[in-house]
């Protein structure tokens, strides 16, 4: 069974950067596309960005120009580089397969808090 283990979150000041990692196991990693999602307190989980196997990245309007997804096939790891962070980016961040917002399976996620 696939497992997603997210890491790299923390407390950062507005305007700062963080790079999240997601270690994926139990997947045909190199054949799969992955995305990042987040859930803020009191809100539903939302899609953040996806890196397709074509190399094309799609991102939510809130993430465009600030967030970038990458992957290391040798390490079965997906990354989310987040720049110019804003307080509204505060959330628990998760990775999952692409187009999986309604998935019933999620890892524990990693908390990102943007605050001065």
Helices and strands as residue ranges (DSSP letters): E 3-7, E 10-12, E 18-25, G 29-31, E 34-39, E 46-51, E 57-59, E 67-72, E 77-82, G 87-89, E 91-97, E 110-114
